Amino acid sequence: MEKLIKSIMVGFIGAFLLFSIFVVPSLAQEDVFKFISIAPLSGPAAGWGIPANRSYQYIFDDYMKKGGLLVGGKRYKFELIQYDNKYQTSETMTLLNKAIFGDKVKFLSVMGQHNCVVAAPICETNKIIHLAFASGGEELTNPKFSFTYRMMNSNSIGPILYYPELMKQFGVKTIALVNPDDEGGYTTAKVDKRIAGVLDPSPNIIAEEYYVRGTQDFTPVILRVMAKKPDLIDMGISSPGDTGLFLKQLGEAGYTGLHMNSASIVTTDVVWKAAGKYAKGHFVIGAFAEPPTPEYEAFTKRYLKDFGGTAVPILSYDGYECVKALLMAIEKANTFDSTVVNDTLGNLSWTSLFGPARWMGKEKILGYGINRSFSHPYPMSRIGEGGKVEKWMLKDLPLEK
């Protein structure tokens, strides 16, 4: 009996070793494309980070329907690694080092202008293609950071396209700027003042206020702003949660003028949930009231079916398209060499959910000196009942040859 048991054990061990020889290496050698997202998954900015990651997974799922990412004659599966930076620069730096030197990825996304600005030089030095979910201006998009691609509108687009329209249609002459007390807020205000100064006629910036992200009581800021009696309050780069709470307290204080986010892609139903009726009429950039393409409409239905809500977070479309552009560039370059992919991606134009898409930046009014900022027709819409998007205008920055 003992000999029989030993014989069975020897046979089992032999079979296991044989299985290991033939099976384990094939698992270890499975071809996987790793992409890391460093974004807020908790806190007031989670309304950006979570939808962004969902959009990345969508494009990876869509590529898997085709068999995966085709490079060098091989098909690669996808692994989306999600890190929570809590929208803080210190967390971002820790996670960025982990991604580059621990996970050893060459392609990643970082969210938050203040986070992306500090990530850009590190990504440039290490030749990491950095998809930056941030607005901002030349401090992020410039020839020194050729590996950094802005995934959303720069904070110049809103003022360039829509300050003149608000002045013409609503008689706006005075504007108050309200932004978070960080790099993103300072840069946004700087850009707004520069654009206002070159417009003809030029609106008068009569107030410039800053607050700490996550503030629960905006009363001091609101009272100072209302004392100046602005025609328009521009909340610039404020997050959906901060925007909604500010609007609620602003409305309760009796303000009846216009208000907008000229730089931030806010999630309209999140704003409505916080502000209720006081969000009605709020101007938001990037939100389409009507689908610009059938593909956009299909994406919208897909997202709402999967995650519910009354509106798709606007940046979900941007996230999907910019990661799609990256995958297109990798396949076109037929390599994972980030330097070669960078050259291909920077010159890419493609058909997007929005229609024709490209990278902008060299236009004179922007002055970035390099085409690294996602460009497509930008709507300025208004928040309607229940957080739904109401159509107002659709404009685009003309291509300069």
N, C-alpha and C positions, 0 to 999 in steps of 0.2 A: 504493500500500500504506500509505504514511504517512498519507494522507488518511483511509483506511479505519480505521486504528487510532485517529486523532484523533476520527473520527466515533463509533466504538464507545465511547471514553473519555468523550466529551461525553454520549453517551446514558446511559452507566452512572452518571456523576455526577448527571445530571438525574434519573434514576430514584431514586438514593440520596436526593437532596434531597427529592423528592416523597414517598418512603417516610418520611423523617424528619418531614416536615410532618404527615403523617397518623397515623404510628404512635408516634413518640417522645412527643408530648404525652399520648397515651392511657396509655402506660406510666407517665409521671410523675404522672398524675392518678389512678392506681389507688387505690381507697379501702382504706386499711389502718389497723387499730387496733393501736397499739403498746403493749405492756405490758412493763415491765422488772422483772426479779427480781434483787435484790441479796442473795446467799446464799452460804454456804460450799460451794464445789465442790472444795475440797482441804482436807487436814488432818483432825483428829479429828471435826469436826462436819459433814463432807461427807455422812455418813449421814443427815443431815437435808436439806441443801440439794439434793442430786441428786434424791431422791424427790419433793421439793416441786415442782421444775421439771417433772418428768415429769407430775405431776398437773395443772399449768397447761396443758401441751400437750394433755393428754387433753380438758379441757373446751373448749379452742379447736378441737380436731379434731371434737368432738361438735357444736359450733355450726356448723362448716363443712358438716356433713352436712345442715344445714337451710338452707344457702346463705350462712351468715355472720351477722354481727351486724347487726340491722336498726335503723337510726337515720335519721330524716328521710326515709324512703322509699328509702334506699340500703342495700345490703348491703356490709358491710365484712369483709375478710379479716383475719387476725391475724399479728402478728409478735411472737414472744417473744424478748426480748433478755436474755441471761443474763450477769450479772457476778459474779465470784468475790470476795466480801469477806473470805475466809479466816477468817471469824468475828471479824474485828478492827474496832474502831471507826474507826481511822484510814483503813483501806481503805474502809469503808462511807461515810465522809464524802466522800472523793474521788469515789467512784462515784455517790453521791447528787447531788453537784454536776454531774457529767457527765450524769446522767439528766435532771435538771431544766433545766439551762441549755444543755446541748449537744444532747441528744436531744429536749428540749422535750416530755416526756411529762407527762400529768396523772394517770396511774394507775400505781402501782408497788407492789412488795412488798419488804420488808426482813426479814431473818431474824436473830434473836438479840436478847434483851431489852436488853442493854447497847447494841446498835446501834440498836434501834428507839427507845429513850428519847432519844437525841441526834438521831435523824431526825425525830421527831414535831414539834418546834417549827418546823423548817425547812419541813416539808410543810404545816403549818398556815398559815404566813406566805404561802406560794406557792400555797395552795389545791390541794394535791396529795392525792388520795385515797391513803392509805397503809395497805396491808394488812400488818399487823405480825404476823409469825410469831414470837410471843414469849409467854411466860407473864407473870409480874410482877403488879402490882396497880395502885394509884391513881396511881403515878408515870407510867404510860403511858395508862391509861384514866381520863380526867377531862374535865370540860367545856372545859378550855383546849385540848384536842387533839381537836376534834370531827371532824377529817378522818382520824383514826387508828382503825382497826378491828383488834382483836385476833383473830387467826385460829384460836387454840387456847384451851384452858382457861386461865383465869387461875390463878396459883399458889395462890389461896385455895380452889379447888374440891376438890382432893385432901384437904387437912386437914378442911375443912368436912364433906364427905361420908363420909370413910373413917377418920379418926382414931377417931371414936366406935365404929365397927364393929370395928376392930382391938382396941380396949380391951375391948369386950364379948365378942368371940369368942375372943380369944387372951390376954386378961388383961394387955395392954400397959399399963404404968404409967410407964415411963421411955423417953424418946426422945433419940437423938443426931442432930444435924443436920450433914450433910456437903455442902458446896456449893462451886462454883468461886469463886475469889477475884476476883470482878468484880461489876458492878452487879446482874446477874441473881441471883448467889448471895446478895448482901447483902439484896436485897429479898425473896427467897424465904424466907430465915431470919427476917426481920422479920415477914413474914406468918404463917409457921408458929407463931412465938411468940405473936403476937396471937390467932390462932384458938385455940391451945391454952389460952390464958388465959381465953377466954370460954366454953369448953366446960364442961359439968357432967355428970359429973366431969371434972376437968382433968388431962391427962397432965403429967408433969414433964419439962421440957427440961433434960437434965443435961449436954449437951455441944454445942458449936457450933464446927465446924472448917471451914477453907477450904483450897483447894489451887489451884495454877496449872493451867489447862486444858492437857491434853496431858501431864500428869505421868506418868512411867513407874514411879516408885517411891512407893507410898502408905504405905510402912511406918511412917514417923513419925506420920502421921495415924491410921492403924489402931491403933497401940499406945496412943496417947492415948485414942482412943475406947473401945477394949476395956477399958482400965483403969477406966472408969466403969461397965462392965457394963450397957449399955442393953438394954431388951427389944426395941427397934426402932431401926434405923438408917435415917434418911430421907435419900436422896441428892438430894432436891429437884429442882434444875434441871440436874443433870449430863447430859452428852451420852451417847449410846449407847456410844461408844468408851471414855470415861472410866469409865462405870458398869461395863462389862464387866471392865476391868482391875482396878478397885477390888474388885469381888466376887471375882475370882480370888485376889487377894492376901489379901483378908479371910478367905476360906475356908481358904486355906493356913495362915493364922495361927491357925485353930482356932475362929473365931466360929461359933456355931450358932443365934443368935437370928434374928429377922425383919429383913427389909430391903426397901426400896421406893423408888420415885421418885414423889413426890406431885405434882410440878409438870411434870417433863419428859416429853414424849411420846417414849419410847425405842423404837428399832427392835429388836424382841425377838431376831431371828436374829443381829443384830450383837452384842448383849450376849452371847448364847450362844457365838458364835464366839470371843469374847475370854475368857469366864469358864468355859465348859464346864459341868460338873456343879455348879459353885458358883453358877450363875445360877438353878438350879432352885428354884422357890418364890418368886422375887422378884416383888413386887407392882408392877404398872405401871398407870397410869391411861390411859384412852382406847383400850385394845386390846380389841376384841370377840372372844370365843371362838366366838360363833355370830352369823351375819349378822342384824342387826336388821331388814333389809328385803331384798327380792329385788334391788333396785338395788345395795345394798352387796355382795351376793354376786356379782353380775355384774361389778362393779368389781374385786373381789378376783381373780376368775378371769382377767379381762383383764390385770391387772397381773402376776400370777404367770406367765401365758403369755408376756408380752412380756419380762419381766426376770428371771424365775426366783426362787429363794429359797423359804423355807418359810413366810414371813409377809410381808404387805404392810406397809411402814413406816406406822405409824399416822397420821402427819401428812399422808400422801398423800390420805387421805379429806378431811381438813380443808382442805387446799389446794384440792382440786377444788371443794368446796362454797362456800368463801368467794369464790373467783374467779367461780364460777357466780352467786352472789348479786350480785356487782358487775355482771356482764353483764346480769342480769335487771333491775337498777336502771337501768342505762343505757338499755335498751330501753323500760322503763316510763316513764322521764323523757323519752325520745325526743330526747336531746341529749347532747353530750359536755361540756357546761358542768358542771364539777366541783362547783360550789356547788349546782346543782339536783340533780345525781346524789347528792350527799351527803345532802341532805334526804330523797330517796327511799330510799336505801340504809339510812339510820338507822332508818327505820320499817318495814323489810321483815321479813316472816316468810314462810317457804317450806317446802316439803317437800324434805327432804334425804336423802342416803344413810342417815342415822341415824334418820330419821323427822322429826317436827316440829322446825324450827329457828327461832331468833330471835337477837337481840342482847340481852344482859343487862348489868347494871351498876348499876341503880338500887335493887336489892334492899338492904335495910338491912344484912344481914350482910356484903355486899360494900362498899357505901358509895362507889361510884365517881361517882355523880351523873349518869351518862349511860349509855345503852345502846349500848355499842360493843364488847362482848366476845361472841364466838361461843358460843352455848348450844345444847346438845342433851343427851340422856341420856348420862351418862358411866359407862362400866364401870370397875371396878377388877378387873383380872385378874391371873393369875400366870403366870410363865414355866414351861413344862413341858419335857419332853425334846426336845432338838434346837432349842429356841427357839420351839416352838409355844405358842400362847396357850391357857391353861386358864381356864375360866369360874370367877368367884367371885361378884361382885355387880354390879348395875346400878342406879344411882340418878340422880336429876336434881334440880337446884335449883328449888324451886317458883316459879312466876311470881307476883310480887307486883303487884297492881293499884294 
